Amino acid sequence: MNELIIVVAADQIETPQVKACLPSRDIIPVKVVTGGERRQDSVFNGLQALDPATQIVIIHDGVRPFFEPELVREELQLCRDYDGAILAIPAVDTLKEVSDHRIVKTLDRTKIWQCQTPQVFHRHILQQAYDNAQAKAITVTDDASLVELIGGRIAVVESSPENLKITCQNDLKIAKSILKYRKS
């Protein structure tokens, strides 16, 4: 079953901006679901709205508009052998673990990757991961972390720094530059 679940803050569901972003329901079934307090709660709400026949779930943050569709196809292929797959990029900066404004240690950046979305999972594994998180009051910042906690095997697909997360004004400047470059 192919369907699109869009999770939106309760006060935004009926806004013209959200309605303008929805694809035609003739193309794909669309459900708009109320989000939660945390990202994790919003994904959980989206999972509950899925058609029972859904076997694979693709989770994407709307604040990452520059993902490459062919990489999602690669993630889907990897789900044949793994419980899930994520997009990520290798860290390029030297990373420090810090406590009380003092360096505790320098991390080996050759082993550090920065996670992105879309992330792809077998639905039953993802549901188990969310059930576990709820039972144990676990909070994480991405879905792969929850799957890891139940022993899930997750593949990594190398993505691009252009798949940036737009969270501040500087990110928006970079996004505008990417758009300008792609249009030229």
C-alpha positions in Angstrom: 0.0 0.0 0.0 1.4 3.4 -1.0 0.2 6.3 1.1 1.4 9.6 2.4 1.0 10.5 6.1 1.8 14.1 6.8 2.2 14.9 10.5 1.6 18.6 11.3 1.2 20.6 14.5 -2.4 20.8 15.6 -2.7 24.5 15.0 -1.4 24.2 11.4 -3.5 21.3 10.0 -6.2 23.5 8.4 -3.9 26.3 7.2 -3.7 27.3 3.6 0.1 26.6 3.7 -0.4 23.0 4.6 -3.3 22.5 2.1 -1.2 24.0 -0.7 1.6 21.4 -0.1 -0.7 18.4 -0.3 -0.5 16.3 -3.5 -3.7 15.4 -5.3 -5.5 12.5 -3.5 -5.9 11.0 -7.0 -2.2 10.5 -7.2 -1.7 8.9 -3.7 -3.9 8.5 -0.6 -3.1 11.3 1.8 -3.8 11.5 5.6 -2.9 14.6 7.7 -2.3 13.6 11.3 -1.7 15.8 14.4 1.9 15.9 15.6 3.1 15.4 19.1 5.1 17.3 21.7 8.4 15.7 20.5 9.5 14.5 17.0 9.3 11.0 18.3 5.7 11.5 19.3 4.9 12.9 15.9 6.4 9.8 14.1 4.5 7.6 16.5 1.2 9.3 15.6 2.0 8.9 11.9 2.7 5.2 12.4 -0.7 4.7 14.0 -2.4 6.2 10.9 -0.7 3.8 8.5 -2.8 1.3 6.5 -2.4 -2.1 8.2 -1.0 -3.6 5.0 1.9 -1.2 5.0 5.2 -3.1 5.2 7.9 -0.5 4.6 7.9 3.0 6.2 9.9 6.0 4.9 10.2 8.8 7.5 11.3 12.2 6.3 11.6 15.6 8.0 10.1 18.3 5.9 13.0 20.6 6.8 15.3 18.6 4.6 14.1 19.5 1.1 17.2 18.5 -0.9 17.4 14.7 -0.5 18.2 12.7 -3.6 15.4 10.2 -4.6 17.8 7.7 -6.0 19.4 7.4 -2.5 15.9 6.5 -1.1 15.7 3.8 -3.7 19.0 2.5 -2.5 17.7 2.5 1.1 14.7 0.5 0.0 16.9 -2.0 -1.7 19.0 -2.4 1.5 15.9 -3.2 3.5 15.9 -6.6 1.8 18.9 -7.5 4.0 18.6 -5.0 6.9 15.9 -3.9 9.4 16.3 -0.3 8.1 18.5 2.1 6.3 19.4 5.7 6.8 21.0 8.5 4.9 24.1 10.0 6.5 27.3 11.9 5.7 30.8 11.3 7.1 31.8 13.9 9.7 34.4 16.4 8.4 35.1 18.4 11.5 37.2 17.3 14.4 34.7 16.3 17.1 35.2 16.8 20.9 33.3 15.3 23.7 32.8 18.2 26.2 31.7 18.4 29.8 31.4 21.6 31.8 33.1 23.5 29.0 36.1 21.2 29.1 37.3 18.7 26.6 36.8 15.1 27.8 38.2 13.5 24.7 38.5 13.8 20.9 36.4 11.4 18.9 37.7 9.5 15.9 35.8 11.3 13.1 36.6 8.5 10.7 33.9 6.5 12.6 31.4 9.4 13.0 28.5 10.0 10.6 25.8 12.6 10.7 22.4 11.2 10.3 19.8 12.6 7.9 16.4 11.7 6.6 14.7 10.0 4.8 15.1 6.9 7.0 13.5 3.6 5.8 12.4 0.7 8.0 10.4 -2.4 8.0 7.1 -1.3 9.7 6.9 -4.2 12.2 10.5 -3.5 13.4 9.8 0.2 13.7 6.6 -0.4 15.6 8.5 -2.7 18.0 11.1 0.0 18.5 8.4 2.6 19.3 6.5 0.2 21.6 9.8 -0.4 23.5 10.5 3.3 23.7 7.1 4.0 25.2 7.3 1.1 27.7 10.7 2.3 28.9 10.1 6.1 28.6 13.1 6.4 26.1 13.6 9.6 24.2 15.8 9.9 21.1 16.3 12.3 18.3 16.0 9.9 15.3 14.1 6.7 14.5 17.3 4.6 13.8 18.3 5.1 17.5 15.1 3.3 18.6 15.6 0.5 16.2 19.2 0.1 17.4 18.0 -0.2 21.0 16.1 -3.3 20.1 19.0 -4.9 18.3 18.0 -3.8 14.8 20.5 -3.9 11.9 20.6 -0.6 10.0 22.5 0.1 6.8 24.0 3.5 6.0 23.8 5.1 2.6 26.2 8.0 2.0 24.2 11.1 1.3 25.2 14.7 0.4 25.8 17.8 2.6 23.2 19.5 0.4 20.6 17.4 2.2 20.9 19.9 5.0 18.4 20.4 7.8 16.9 23.9 7.7 16.6 25.0 11.4 17.9 28.5 11.5 18.4 31.6 9.4 21.9 30.6 8.3 20.6 27.3 7.0 18.0 29.2 5.1 20.7 31.2 3.4 22.5 28.0 2.4 19.3 26.5 1.1 18.6 29.6 -1.1 22.2 29.2 -2.5 21.5 25.5 -3.3 18.3 26.4 -5.0 20.0 29.2 -7.0 22.8 26.9 -8.0 20.4 24.1 -9.1 18.4 26.5 -11.2 21.5 27.8 -13.1 
